[in-house]
Amino acid sequence: MSPTSIILGCKVFLISCILQVCSCNSETDQKIIFSLQSTPVILGCQHESTKGNMWTHNGKIVFAGNNVIATHLKGTLLLLQNYSLFITSSSIFHDGLYKCIRNASNVEIYSLSVEVEPELFLSVNGRNVTNDTVIYADKIMAQCYATRSKPAVSITWIMNNNVMEPSNDECVPSERDNRLTYNCMSTLETQIKAKNGTLMCLTSNHSTFEAQLISVQFITTNIPQSNQIYLSCNQKLPIRDMQNISFGEKLCGDGYFNCWKATVACDNTIVVAKTLPGE
């Protein structure tokens, strides 16, 4: 569906009072619009060749004739030549009911809902990961975060094409956005039975944005132990024999392994030694 979607034909009975002047329209077609945050929106105001002369948002006048009245949306609304209302960049603060009025009668009525795509983060066994990260573990404690979304999204765990049951799910309003968006978190704790595979954290889609996912690979065989160093030639050297290795330039650090250029004293072979964090 496009970033701005319209649903027509919702029959409502509306009574609105503006500056102590009440207008009453029964059986009015209310247009329901979904817009993705930061997307421009145009609300037309021509119905049966009748142009409006006032725009309101949630009961507050925003335009009277061609004059800007409201200050709560100042700088984000423009009035077009045909009296359509142009929202230059929609935000959660543009949510609500818009009415185009002429002579105390509703010409057009819109219900605008601005949706916000979440930011997605995944943590596995205490470290943040991104797509295609390789996890060496036979147990997983993962947390998936979908932050500052509107509406709240649901989170699904999939391991090797099987839906997994989370140990905890919660969504709470975000204080950063005046409680208009949601921070959702799901926790998965499981013992891995397969030798390797894929773990995915997947969010639900909504009217204006697609589902999101983060996918990582896991391996349960040959899990590095904290008392060993792994060499590029697949040899294992116990910690007690570390005096036989002289470490030089650090070559990489991928968040799980750290690696250095190293020389093995016994045969002066240059290899890459990989260790767990902190070693």
Accessible surface in RSA format (square Angstrom, percent):
REM  Atomic radii and reference values for relative SASA: ProtOr
REM  Chains: A
REM  Algorithm: Lee & Richards
REM  Probe-radius: 1.40
REM  Slices: 20
REM RES _ NUM      All-atoms   Total-Side   Main-Chain    Non-polar    All polar
REM                ABS   REL    ABS   REL    ABS   REL    ABS   REL    ABS   REL
RES MET A   1   166.43  86.2  95.38  63.1  71.05 169.2 106.61  90.6  59.81  79.2
RES SER A   2    65.14  55.0  51.55  68.8  13.60  31.3  45.21  96.3  19.94  27.9
RES PRO A   3    64.53  47.0  64.42  58.7   0.11   0.4  64.45  53.2   0.09   0.5
RES THR A   4    42.65  30.3  29.99  30.4  12.66  30.2  28.04  37.7  14.61  22.1
RES SER A   5    11.05   9.3   6.11   8.2   4.94  11.4  11.05  23.5   0.00   0.0
RES ILE A   6    94.20  53.6  63.26  47.1  30.94  74.6  63.26  45.6  30.94  84.0
RES ILE A   7    87.78  50.0  84.80  63.2   2.98   7.2  87.78  63.2   0.00   0.0
RES LEU A   8   115.99  64.6  91.42  65.4  24.57  61.8  91.42  64.2  24.57  66.1
RES GLY A   9    43.08  53.1   0.00   N/A  43.08  53.1  22.33  61.3  20.75  46.5
RES CYS A  10    39.74  30.1  32.80  36.6   6.94  16.3  17.19  43.6  22.55  24.3
RES LYS A  11   123.26  60.1  94.28  57.8  28.98  69.0  64.79  58.3  58.47  62.3
RES VAL A  12    42.73  28.1  34.17  30.9   8.56  20.6  42.64  37.0   0.09   0.2
RES PHE A  13   129.60  64.8 102.48  63.5  27.12  70.6 102.48  62.1  27.12  77.6
RES LEU A  14    24.73  13.8  23.53  16.8   1.20   3.0  24.73  17.4   0.00   0.0
RES ILE A  15   112.35  63.9  80.64  60.1  31.71  76.4  80.64  58.1  31.71  86.1
RES SER A  16    12.42  10.5   7.70  10.3   4.72  10.9  12.23  26.0   0.19   0.3
RES CYS A  17    77.42  58.6  49.96  55.7  27.46  64.5  23.34  59.1  54.08  58.3
RES ILE A  18    15.83   9.0  12.45   9.3   3.38   8.2  13.89  10.0   1.94   5.3
RES LEU A  19   143.20  79.8 115.10  82.3  28.10  70.6 122.92  86.3  20.29  54.6
RES GLN A  20   178.13  99.6 141.77 103.6  36.36  86.6  52.87 112.5 125.26  95.0
RES VAL A  21    88.94  58.5  83.06  75.2   5.88  14.2  86.00  74.7   2.94   8.0
RES CYS A  22    75.13  56.8  49.99  55.8  25.13  59.1  23.54  59.6  51.59  55.6
RES SER A  23     5.64   4.8   2.66   3.5   2.98   6.9   5.37  11.4   0.28   0.4
RES CYS A  24    78.48  59.4  50.97  56.8  27.51  64.7  28.60  72.5  49.88  53.8
RES ASN A  25    32.47  22.4  29.21  28.2   3.26   7.9   6.82  16.4  25.65  24.8
RES SER A  26    67.55  57.1  48.52  64.8  19.02  43.8  15.41  32.8  52.14  73.0
RES GLU A  27   123.66  71.0 106.63  80.7  17.04  40.6  51.31  99.3  72.35  59.1
RES THR A  28    19.46  13.8  14.33  14.5   5.13  12.2  17.41  23.4   2.06   3.1
RES ASP A  29    64.02  44.8  57.53  57.3   6.49  15.3  15.59  36.7  48.43  48.3
RES GLN A  30    22.85  12.8  22.83  16.7   0.02   0.0   0.00   0.0  22.85  17.3
RES LYS A  31    44.51  21.7  44.51  27.3   0.00   0.0  32.29  29.1  12.22  13.0
RES ILE A  32    41.80  23.8  41.80  31.1   0.00   0.0  41.80  30.1   0.00   0.0
RES ILE A  33     1.20   0.7   1.20   0.9   0.00   0.0   1.20   0.9   0.00   0.0
RES PHE A  34    44.37  22.2  44.37  27.5   0.00   0.0  44.37  26.9   0.00   0.0
RES SER A  35     0.00   0.0   0.00   0.0   0.00   0.0   0.00   0.0   0.00   0.0
RES LEU A  36    39.49  22.0  39.49  28.3   0.00   0.0  39.49  27.7   0.00   0.0
RES GLN A  37    68.52  38.3  59.03  43.1   9.48  22.6  10.00  21.3  58.52  44.4
RES SER A  38    75.68  63.9  59.30  79.1  16.38  37.7  31.50  67.1  44.17  61.9
RES THR A  39    27.27  19.4  24.45  24.8   2.82   6.7  18.28  24.6   9.00  13.6
RES PRO A  40    72.56  52.9  63.67  58.0   8.88  32.3  63.91  52.8   8.64  53.7
RES VAL A  41     3.74   2.5   0.75   0.7   2.99   7.2   3.74   3.3   0.00   0.0
RES ILE A  42   103.03  58.6  79.41  59.2  23.62  56.9  79.41  57.2  23.62  64.1
RES LEU A  43     0.01   0.0   0.00   0.0   0.01   0.0   0.01   0.0   0.00   0.0
RES GLY A  44    26.21  32.3   0.00   N/A  26.21  32.3  21.50  59.0   4.70  10.5
RES CYS A  45     0.48   0.4   0.00   0.0   0.48   1.1   0.00   0.0   0.48   0.5
RES GLN A  46    92.74  51.9  71.84  52.5  20.90  49.8  20.44  43.5  72.30  54.8
RES HIS A  47    85.33  46.6  81.66  56.8   3.67   9.4  54.89  56.6  30.44  35.4
RES GLU A  48   150.98  86.7 113.06  85.5  37.92  90.3  52.02 100.6  98.96  80.8
RES SER A  49   112.64  95.2  73.41  98.0  39.23  90.4  40.91  87.1  71.73 100.5
RES THR A  50    54.46  38.7  50.98  51.7   3.48   8.3  30.26  40.6  24.20  36.6
RES LYS A  51    92.15  45.0  88.62  54.4   3.53   8.4  48.11  43.3  44.04  46.9
RES GLY A  52     5.32   6.6   0.00   N/A   5.32   6.6   0.00   0.0   5.32  11.9
RES ASN A  53    55.07  38.0  50.78  49.1   4.29  10.3  19.78  47.6  35.29  34.1
RES MET A  54    43.09  22.3  43.09  28.5   0.00   0.0  41.79  35.5   1.30   1.7
RES TRP A  55     0.00   0.0   0.00   0.0   0.00   0.0   0.00   0.0   0.00   0.0
RES THR A  56     1.69   1.2   1.69   1.7   0.00   0.0   0.00   0.0   1.69   2.6
RES HIS A  57     5.10   2.8   5.00   3.5   0.10   0.3   4.79   4.9   0.31   0.4
RES ASN A  58    85.41  58.9  56.33  54.4  29.08  70.0  31.57  76.0  53.84  52.0
RES GLY A  59    53.77  66.3   0.00   N/A  53.77  66.3  29.61  81.2  24.16  54.1
RES LYS A  60   124.99  61.0 120.64  74.0   4.35  10.4  78.33  70.5  46.66  49.7
RES ILE A  61    18.43  10.5  11.76   8.8   6.67  16.1  11.76   8.5   6.67  18.1
RES VAL A  62     1.49   1.0   1.03   0.9   0.46   1.1   1.03   0.9   0.46   1.3
RES PHE A  63     7.64   3.8   7.64   4.7   0.00   0.0   7.64   4.6   0.00   0.0
RES ALA A  64    30.99  28.5  27.89  43.0   3.10   7.1  28.90  40.7   2.10   5.6
RES GLY A  65    30.68  37.8   0.00   N/A  30.68  37.8  27.34  75.0   3.34   7.5
RES ASN A  66   124.15  85.6 101.96  98.5  22.19  53.4  28.54  68.7  95.61  92.4
RES ASN A  67    99.72  68.8  96.30  93.1   3.41   8.2  17.45  42.0  82.26  79.5
RES VAL A  68    92.02  60.6  65.28  59.1  26.75  64.5  65.28  56.7  26.75  72.5
RES ILE A  69    89.26  50.8  69.59  51.8  19.67  47.4  71.79  51.7  17.47  47.4
RES ALA A  70    13.26  12.2   3.10   4.8  10.16  23.1  10.68  15.0   2.58   6.8
RES THR A  71   110.37  78.5  93.94  95.2  16.44  39.2  62.09  83.4  48.28  73.0
RES HIS A  72    81.35  44.5  45.11  31.4  36.24  92.7  53.18  54.8  28.17  32.8
RES LEU A  73     9.79   5.5   5.32   3.8   4.47  11.2   9.24   6.5   0.55   1.5
RES LYS A  74   156.04  76.1 130.93  80.3  25.11  59.8  77.97  70.2  78.07  83.2
RES GLY A  75    74.34  91.7   0.00   N/A  74.34  91.7  39.36 108.0  34.97  78.3
RES THR A  76    40.66  28.9  40.66  41.2   0.00   0.0  40.66  54.6   0.00   0.0
RES LEU A  77    20.56  11.5   9.17   6.6  11.39  28.6   9.17   6.4  11.39  30.6
RES LEU A  78    95.16  53.0  94.37  67.5   0.79   2.0  95.16  66.8   0.00   0.0
RES LEU A  79    39.46  22.0  10.18   7.3  29.28  73.6  10.18   7.2  29.28  78.8
RES LEU A  80    64.85  36.1  57.00  40.8   7.86  19.8  59.89  42.1   4.96  13.4
RES GLN A  81   184.78 103.3 150.37 109.9  34.41  81.9  64.45 137.2 120.33  91.3
RES ASN A  82    60.83  41.9  59.54  57.5   1.29   3.1  18.73  45.1  42.10  40.7
RES TYR A  83    18.13   8.5  18.03  10.3   0.10   0.3  18.11  13.6   0.02   0.0
RES SER A  84     5.30   4.5   5.30   7.1   0.00   0.0   0.47   1.0   4.83   6.8
RES LEU A  85     0.00   0.0   0.00   0.0   0.00   0.0   0.00   0.0   0.00   0.0
RES PHE A  86    47.80  23.9  47.80  29.6   0.00   0.0  47.80  29.0   0.00   0.0
RES ILE A  87     0.00   0.0   0.00   0.0   0.00   0.0   0.00   0.0   0.00   0.0
RES THR A  88    51.70  36.8  38.93  39.5  12.77  30.4  30.81  41.4  20.89  31.6
RES SER A  89    51.53  43.5  46.91  62.6   4.62  10.6  31.79  67.7  19.73  27.6
RES SER A  90     1.20   1.0   0.00   0.0   1.20   2.8   0.00   0.0   1.20   1.7
RES SER A  91    28.35  24.0  28.35  37.8   0.00   0.0  24.12  51.4   4.23   5.9
RES ILE A  92    11.32   6.4   7.93   5.9   3.38   8.2   7.93   5.7   3.38   9.2
RES PHE A  93   107.35  53.7  94.98  58.8  12.37  32.2  99.86  60.5   7.49  21.4
RES HIS A  94     3.86   2.1   3.86   2.7   0.00   0.0   3.86   4.0   0.00   0.0
RES ASP A  95    38.46  26.9  34.12  34.0   4.34  10.3  19.91  46.9  18.54  18.5
RES GLY A  96    21.32  26.3   0.00   N/A  21.32  26.3  20.14  55.3   1.18   2.6
RES LEU A  97    51.14  28.5  48.72  34.9   2.42   6.1  48.84  34.3   2.29   6.2
RES TYR A  98     0.00   0.0   0.00   0.0   0.00   0.0   0.00   0.0   0.00   0.0
RES LYS A  99    15.96   7.8  15.96   9.8   0.00   0.0   7.44   6.7   8.51   9.1
RES CYS A 100     0.00   0.0   0.00   0.0   0.00   0.0   0.00   0.0   0.00   0.0
RES ILE A 101     6.23   3.5   6.23   4.6   0.00   0.0   6.23   4.5   0.00   0.0
RES ARG A 102    88.99  37.4  85.73  43.7   3.26   7.8   5.65   7.7  83.34  50.5
RES ASN A 103   116.17  80.1  88.67  85.7  27.50  66.2  39.79  95.8  76.38  73.8
RES ALA A 104    40.71  37.4  26.07  40.2  14.63  33.3  32.14  45.3   8.56  22.7
RES SER A 105    54.87  46.4  54.58  72.8   0.29   0.7  23.05  49.1  31.82  44.6
RES ASN A 106    11.65   8.0   0.01   0.0  11.65  28.0   0.01   0.0  11.65  11.3
RES VAL A 107    14.05   9.2   6.34   5.7   7.70  18.6   8.64   7.5   5.40  14.7
RES GLU A 108    13.07   7.5  12.06   9.1   1.01   2.4   1.01   2.0  12.06   9.8
RES ILE A 109     0.00   0.0   0.00   0.0   0.00   0.0   0.00   0.0   0.00   0.0
RES TYR A 110    11.02   5.1  11.02   6.3   0.00   0.0   4.31   3.2   6.71   8.3
RES SER A 111    31.87  26.9  31.73  42.4   0.14   0.3   0.82   1.7  31.06  43.5
RES LEU A 112     3.99   2.2   0.00   0.0   3.99  10.0   0.04   0.0   3.95  10.6
RES SER A 113    33.37  28.2  33.20  44.3   0.17   0.4  18.48  39.3  14.89  20.9
RES VAL A 114     0.00   0.0   0.00   0.0   0.00   0.0   0.00   0.0   0.00   0.0
RES GLU A 115     6.30   3.6   6.30   4.8   0.00   0.0   0.45   0.9   5.85   4.8
RES VAL A 116    14.41   9.5  14.41  13.0   0.00   0.0  14.41  12.5   0.00   0.0
RES GLU A 117    78.01  44.8  65.36  49.4  12.65  30.1  15.13  29.3  62.88  51.3
RES PRO A 118     6.36   4.6   0.26   0.2   6.11  22.2   0.26   0.2   6.11  38.0
RES GLU A 119    91.57  52.6  86.05  65.1   5.52  13.1  38.32  74.1  53.25  43.5
RES LEU A 120    25.06  14.0   5.38   3.8  19.68  49.5   5.38   3.8  19.68  53.0
RES PHE A 121   103.45  51.8 101.09  62.6   2.37   6.2 103.45  62.7   0.00   0.0
RES LEU A 122     2.15   1.2   0.00   0.0   2.15   5.4   0.40   0.3   1.75   4.7
RES SER A 123    16.12  13.6  16.08  21.5   0.04   0.1   5.33  11.3  10.79  15.1
RES VAL A 124     0.35   0.2   0.03   0.0   0.32   0.8   0.03   0.0   0.32   0.9
RES ASN A 125    70.72  48.8  40.33  39.0  30.39  73.2  31.58  76.0  39.14  37.8
RES GLY A 126    72.39  89.3   0.00   N/A  72.39  89.3  35.93  98.6  36.45  81.6
RES ARG A 127    50.38  21.2  44.73  22.8   5.66  13.5  40.46  55.3   9.93   6.0
RES ASN A 128   130.39  89.9 105.98 102.4  24.41  58.8  29.92  72.0 100.47  97.1
RES VAL A 129     9.71   6.4   0.00   0.0   9.70  23.4   3.50   3.0   6.21  16.8
RES THR A 130    98.55  70.1  96.61  97.9   1.93   4.6  75.32 101.2  23.23  35.1
RES ASN A 131    82.66  57.0  66.66  64.4  16.00  38.5  22.26  53.6  60.40  58.4
RES ASP A 132   103.39  72.4  89.60  89.2  13.79  32.6  28.49  67.0  74.90  74.7
RES THR A 133    29.22  20.8  20.53  20.8   8.68  20.7  21.03  28.2   8.19  12.4
RES VAL A 134    58.78  38.7  49.94  45.2   8.84  21.3  49.94  43.4   8.84  24.0
RES ILE A 135     3.73   2.1   3.73   2.8   0.00   0.0   3.73   2.7   0.00   0.0
RES TYR A 136    57.82  27.0  52.40  29.8   5.42  14.1  18.00  13.5  39.82  49.1
RES ALA A 137    10.60   9.7   7.21  11.1   3.39   7.7  10.60  14.9   0.00   0.0
RES ASP A 138    63.99  44.8  63.73  63.4   0.27   0.6   9.15  21.5  54.84  54.7
RES LYS A 139   135.01  65.9 131.72  80.8   3.29   7.8  74.16  66.8  60.85  64.8
RES ILE A 140     4.19   2.4   0.00   0.0   4.19  10.1   1.29   0.9   2.90   7.9
RES MET A 141    80.69  41.8  78.50  52.0   2.19   5.2  76.46  65.0   4.22   5.6
RES ALA A 142     0.00   0.0   0.00   0.0   0.00   0.0   0.00   0.0   0.00   0.0
RES GLN A 143    46.33  25.9  46.26  33.8   0.06   0.2   0.93   2.0  45.39  34.4
RES CYS A 144     0.00   0.0   0.00   0.0   0.00   0.0   0.00   0.0   0.00   0.0
RES TYR A 145    73.11  34.1  73.11  41.6   0.00   0.0  51.67  38.8  21.43  26.4
RES ALA A 146     0.00   0.0   0.00   0.0   0.00   0.0   0.00   0.0   0.00   0.0
RES THR A 147    29.83  21.2  29.72  30.1   0.11   0.3  26.38  35.4   3.45   5.2
RES ARG A 148    64.75  27.2  63.89  32.6   0.86   2.1  15.11  20.7  49.64  30.1
RES SER A 149     0.00   0.0   0.00   0.0   0.00   0.0   0.00   0.0   0.00   0.0
RES LYS A 150    27.99  13.7  27.99  17.2   0.00   0.0  21.27  19.1   6.72   7.2
RES PRO A 151    48.32  35.2  47.24  43.1   1.09   4.0  48.32  39.9   0.00   0.0
RES ALA A 152    36.81  33.8  23.39  36.1  13.42  30.5  23.48  33.1  13.33  35.3
RES VAL A 153     5.60   3.7   0.00   0.0   5.60  13.5   1.47   1.3   4.13  11.2
RES SER A 154    69.49  58.7  59.41  79.3  10.07  23.2  50.81 108.2  18.68  26.2
RES ILE A 155    20.37  11.6   3.08   2.3  17.29  41.7   3.08   2.2  17.29  46.9
RES THR A 156    48.88  34.8  45.48  46.1   3.39   8.1  20.37  27.4  28.51  43.1
RES TRP A 157     0.95   0.4   0.21   0.1   0.75   1.8   0.21   0.1   0.75   1.2
RES ILE A 158    27.61  15.7  27.41  20.4   0.20   0.5  27.41  19.7   0.20   0.5
RES MET A 159    16.88   8.7  15.78  10.4   1.10   2.6   3.59   3.1  13.29  17.6
RES ASN A 160    57.25  39.5  39.57  38.2  17.69  42.6  28.20  67.9  29.05  28.1
RES ASN A 161   140.20  96.7 111.39 107.6  28.80  69.4  27.62  66.5 112.58 108.8
RES ASN A 162    93.44  64.4  90.43  87.4   3.01   7.3  19.98  48.1  73.46  71.0
RES VAL A 163   112.79  74.2  84.80  76.8  27.99  67.4  84.80  73.7  27.99  75.9
RES MET A 164    46.63  24.1  41.90  27.7   4.72  11.2  31.57  26.8  15.05  19.9
RES GLU A 165   151.53  87.0 131.11  99.2  20.41  48.6  57.69 111.6  93.84  76.6
RES PRO A 166    33.40  24.3  19.92  18.2  13.48  49.0  19.95  16.5  13.45  83.6
RES SER A 167    72.01  60.8  30.95  41.3  41.06  94.6  40.07  85.3  31.93  44.7
RES ASN A 168    67.21  46.3  60.41  58.4   6.80  16.4  23.01  55.4  44.20  42.7
RES ASP A 169    82.71  57.9  56.79  56.5  25.93  61.3  33.50  78.8  49.21  49.1
RES GLU A 170    84.60  48.6  73.38  55.5  11.22  26.7  28.40  54.9  56.20  45.9
RES CYS A 171    58.98  44.6  30.26  33.7  28.72  67.5  14.30  36.2  44.68  48.2
RES VAL A 172    74.51  49.0  74.45  67.4   0.05   0.1  74.51  64.7   0.00   0.0
RES PRO A 173    40.85  29.8  34.41  31.4   6.44  23.4  34.41  28.4   6.44  40.0
RES SER A 174     1.15   1.0   0.72   1.0   0.43   1.0   0.43   0.9   0.72   1.0
RES GLU A 175   124.11  71.3 103.56  78.3  20.55  48.9  63.41 122.7  60.70  49.6
RES ARG A 176   183.97  77.2 148.73  75.8  35.24  83.9  66.30  90.6 117.66  71.3
RES ASP A 177    16.94  11.9  14.70  14.6   2.24   5.3   2.29   5.4  14.65  14.6
RES ASN A 178   102.88  70.9  84.03  81.2  18.85  45.4  24.04  57.9  78.84  76.2
RES ARG A 179   129.85  54.5 117.04  59.7  12.81  30.5  43.78  59.8  86.07  52.2
RES LEU A 180    72.72  40.5  66.80  47.8   5.92  14.9  69.68  48.9   3.04   8.2
RES THR A 181     2.32   1.6   2.32   2.4   0.00   0.0   2.32   3.1   0.00   0.0
RES TYR A 182    74.79  34.9  74.79  42.6   0.00   0.0  30.13  22.6  44.66  55.1
RES ASN A 183    49.70  34.3  46.75  45.2   2.95   7.1  14.25  34.3  35.45  34.3
RES CYS A 184     3.33   2.5   1.96   2.2   1.37   3.2   2.30   5.8   1.03   1.1
RES MET A 185    35.49  18.4  34.18  22.6   1.31   3.1  34.18  29.1   1.31   1.7
RES SER A 186     0.02   0.0   0.02   0.0   0.00   0.0   0.02   0.0   0.00   0.0
RES THR A 187    11.06   7.9  11.06  11.2   0.00   0.0   8.39  11.3   2.67   4.0
RES LEU A 188     2.21   1.2   2.21   1.6   0.00   0.0   2.21   1.5   0.00   0.0
RES GLU A 189   109.58  62.9  86.12  65.2  23.47  55.9  20.42  39.5  89.16  72.8
RES THR A 190    28.39  20.2  15.11  15.3  13.27  31.6  12.99  17.5  15.39  23.3
RES GLN A 191    92.14  51.5  77.43  56.6  14.72  35.0  46.84  99.7  45.30  34.4
RES ILE A 192    10.81   6.2   0.54   0.4  10.27  24.7   1.05   0.8   9.76  26.5
RES LYS A 193   200.41  97.8 161.06  98.8  39.35  93.7 109.33  98.4  91.09  97.0
RES ALA A 194    39.85  36.6  27.17  41.9  12.67  28.8  36.83  51.9   3.01   8.0
RES LYS A 195   146.09  71.3 141.10  86.6   4.99  11.9  84.53  76.1  61.56  65.6
RES ASN A 196    90.61  62.5  83.63  80.8   6.98  16.8  10.94  26.3  79.67  77.0
RES GLY A 197    14.81  18.3   0.00   N/A  14.81  18.3  12.96  35.6   1.85   4.1
RES THR A 198    38.90  27.7  38.50  39.0   0.40   1.0  20.21  27.2  18.69  28.3
RES LEU A 199     0.00   0.0   0.00   0.0   0.00   0.0   0.00   0.0   0.00   0.0
RES MET A 200    44.33  23.0  44.33  29.3   0.00   0.0  29.71  25.3  14.62  19.4
RES CYS A 201     0.00   0.0   0.00   0.0   0.00   0.0   0.00   0.0   0.00   0.0
RES LEU A 202    49.10  27.3  48.67  34.8   0.43   1.1  48.67  34.2   0.43   1.2
RES THR A 203     2.50   1.8   0.63   0.6   1.87   4.5   0.75   1.0   1.75   2.6
RES SER A 204    34.57  29.2  23.72  31.7  10.84  25.0  31.83  67.8   2.74   3.8
RES ASN A 205    89.46  61.7  78.31  75.7  11.15  26.9   4.20  10.1  85.26  82.4
RES HIS A 206    55.83  30.5  39.79  27.7  16.04  41.0  33.94  35.0  21.88  25.5
RES SER A 207    35.16  29.7  23.67  31.6  11.48  26.5   7.68  16.4  27.48  38.5
RES THR A 208     9.98   7.1   0.00   0.0   9.98  23.8   1.31   1.8   8.68  13.1
RES PHE A 209     9.45   4.7   2.07   1.3   7.38  19.2   7.52   4.6   1.93   5.5
RES GLU A 210   123.08  70.7 121.01  91.5   2.07   4.9  58.34 112.8  64.74  52.9
RES ALA A 211    47.05  43.3  25.31  39.1  21.74  49.5  25.32  35.7  21.73  57.6
RES GLN A 212    44.20  24.7  38.97  28.5   5.23  12.4  20.85  44.4  23.35  17.7
RES LEU A 213    81.72  45.5  66.33  47.5  15.39  38.7  66.33  46.6  15.39  41.4
RES ILE A 214    18.22  10.4  18.22  13.6   0.00   0.0  18.22  13.1   0.00   0.0
RES SER A 215    17.85  15.1  17.85  23.8   0.00   0.0  12.11  25.8   5.74   8.0
RES VAL A 216     0.03   0.0   0.03   0.0   0.00   0.0   0.03   0.0   0.00   0.0
RES GLN A 217    63.31  35.4  63.31  46.3   0.00   0.0  26.05  55.5  37.26  28.3
RES PHE A 218     1.31   0.7   0.22   0.1   1.09   2.8   0.22   0.1   1.09   3.1
RES ILE A 219    52.27  29.7  52.27  38.9   0.00   0.0  52.27  37.6   0.00   0.0
RES THR A 220    25.42  18.1  12.39  12.6  13.02  31.0   6.02   8.1  19.40  29.3
RES THR A 221    57.33  40.8  51.98  52.7   5.35  12.8  40.67  54.6  16.66  25.2
RES ASN A 222   120.49  83.1  98.39  95.1  22.10  53.2  26.97  64.9  93.52  90.4
RES ILE A 223    39.39  22.4  31.85  23.7   7.54  18.2  31.85  22.9   7.54  20.5
RES PRO A 224    11.49   8.4   5.78   5.3   5.71  20.8   5.78   4.8   5.71  35.5
RES GLN A 225    94.75  53.0  92.83  67.8   1.92   4.6  28.39  60.4  66.36  50.3
RES SER A 226    79.35  67.1  68.08  90.9  11.26  25.9  32.98  70.2  46.37  65.0
RES ASN A 227    93.98  64.8  90.32  87.3   3.66   8.8  32.61  78.5  61.37  59.3
RES GLN A 228    43.72  24.4  41.23  30.1   2.49   5.9   2.40   5.1  41.32  31.3
RES ILE A 229     0.49   0.3   0.49   0.4   0.00   0.0   0.49   0.4   0.00   0.0
RES TYR A 230    41.44  19.3  41.18  23.4   0.26   0.7  38.31  28.8   3.13   3.9
RES LEU A 231    10.85   6.0   4.03   2.9   6.81  17.1   4.97   3.5   5.88  15.8
RES SER A 232    71.81  60.7  39.02  52.1  32.79  75.5  36.34  77.4  35.47  49.7
RES CYS A 233    64.61  48.9  37.32  41.6  27.29  64.1  43.38 109.9  21.23  22.9
RES ASN A 234   133.80  92.3 110.14 106.4  23.67  57.0  28.37  68.3 105.43 101.9
RES GLN A 235   105.06  58.7  98.87  72.3   6.19  14.7  35.48  75.5  69.58  52.8
RES LYS A 236   113.67  55.5  88.82  54.5  24.85  59.2  47.22  42.5  66.45  70.8
RES LEU A 237    30.94  17.2  30.94  22.1   0.00   0.0  30.94  21.7   0.00   0.0
RES PRO A 238    38.30  27.9  38.29  34.9   0.01   0.0  38.29  31.6   0.01   0.1
RES ILE A 239    69.26  39.4  64.32  47.9   4.94  11.9  64.32  46.3   4.94  13.4
RES ARG A 240   182.03  76.4 159.34  81.2  22.68  54.0  74.66 102.0 107.37  65.1
RES ASP A 241    42.00  29.4  42.00  41.8   0.00   0.0   1.91   4.5  40.09  40.0
RES MET A 242    65.20  33.8  61.78  40.9   3.43   8.2  52.07  44.3  13.13  17.4
RES GLN A 243   141.10  78.9 102.69  75.1  38.41  91.5  65.75 140.0  75.35  57.1
RES ASN A 244    59.64  41.1  58.95  57.0   0.69   1.7   4.66  11.2  54.99  53.1
RES ILE A 245    13.04   7.4   0.00   0.0  13.04  31.4   0.88   0.6  12.16  33.0
RES SER A 246    72.16  61.0  62.10  82.9  10.07  23.2  53.33 113.6  18.84  26.4
RES PHE A 247    79.46  39.8  46.01  28.5  33.45  87.0  46.47  28.2  32.99  94.4
RES GLY A 248    46.54  57.4   0.00   N/A  46.54  57.4  33.08  90.8  13.46  30.1
RES GLU A 249   112.33  64.5  94.88  71.8  17.44  41.5  47.01  90.9  65.32  53.3
RES LYS A 250   113.43  55.3  90.36  55.4  23.07  54.9  49.73  44.8  63.70  67.9
RES LEU A 251    76.37  42.5  43.48  31.1  32.89  82.7  46.81  32.9  29.57  79.6
RES CYS A 252    58.66  44.4  46.95  52.4  11.71  27.5  40.29 102.1  18.37  19.8
RES GLY A 253    49.56  61.1   0.00   N/A  49.56  61.1   9.06  24.9  40.50  90.7
RES ASP A 254    96.46  67.6  64.81  64.5  31.65  74.8  46.43 109.3  50.03  49.9
RES GLY A 255    52.52  64.8   0.00   N/A  52.52  64.8  37.81 103.8  14.70  32.9
RES TYR A 256    41.75  19.5  41.47  23.6   0.27   0.7  29.08  21.9  12.67  15.6
RES PHE A 257    21.55  10.8  21.07  13.1   0.47   1.2  21.21  12.9   0.34   1.0
RES ASN A 258    29.93  20.6  29.93  28.9   0.00   0.0   0.00   0.0  29.93  28.9
RES CYS A 259     2.69   2.0   2.69   3.0   0.00   0.0   0.00   0.0   2.69   2.9
RES TRP A 260    51.88  20.8  51.88  25.1   0.00   0.0  34.10  18.2  17.78  28.8
RES LYS A 261    88.64  43.2  87.97  54.0   0.67   1.6  40.09  36.1  48.55  51.7
RES ALA A 262     1.10   1.0   0.00   0.0   1.10   2.5   1.10   1.6   0.00   0.0
RES THR A 263    37.25  26.5  36.54  37.0   0.71   1.7  15.81  21.2  21.44  32.4
RES VAL A 264    17.58  11.6  17.58  15.9   0.00   0.0  17.58  15.3   0.00   0.0
RES ALA A 265    72.16  66.4  42.58  65.7  29.58  67.3  50.08  70.5  22.09  58.5
RES CYS A 266   108.38  82.0  66.37  74.0  42.01  98.7  48.29 122.3  60.09  64.8
RES ASP A 267    91.99  64.4  64.27  64.0  27.73  65.6  39.35  92.6  52.64  52.5
RES ASN A 268   115.19  79.4 102.34  98.9  12.84  30.9  25.75  62.0  89.44  86.4
RES THR A 269    59.43  42.3  53.62  54.4   5.82  13.9  46.41  62.3  13.02  19.7
RES ILE A 270   115.15  65.5  90.45  67.4  24.69  59.5  90.45  65.1  24.69  67.0
RES VAL A 271    12.07   7.9   7.31   6.6   4.76  11.5  12.01  10.4   0.06   0.2
RES VAL A 272    43.23  28.4  43.10  39.0   0.13   0.3  43.10  37.5   0.13   0.3
RES ALA A 273     0.00   0.0   0.00   0.0   0.00   0.0   0.00   0.0   0.00   0.0
RES LYS A 274    83.43  40.7  82.43  50.6   1.00   2.4  29.56  26.6  53.87  57.4
RES THR A 275     5.30   3.8   3.73   3.8   1.57   3.7   5.30   7.1   0.00   0.0
RES LEU A 276    26.93  15.0  26.43  18.9   0.51   1.3  26.43  18.6   0.51   1.4
RES PRO A 277    79.22  57.7  59.74  54.5  19.47  70.8  60.07  49.6  19.14 119.0
RES GLY A 278    85.18 105.0   0.00   N/A  85.18 105.0  43.33 118.9  41.84  93.7
RES GLU A 279    75.76  43.5  24.93  18.9  50.83 121.0  57.86 111.9  17.91  14.6
END  Absolute sums over single chains surface
CHAIN  1 A    15178.3      12060.0       3118.3       8094.6       7083.6
END  Absolute sums over all chains
TOTAL         15178.3      12060.0       3118.3       8094.6       7083.6
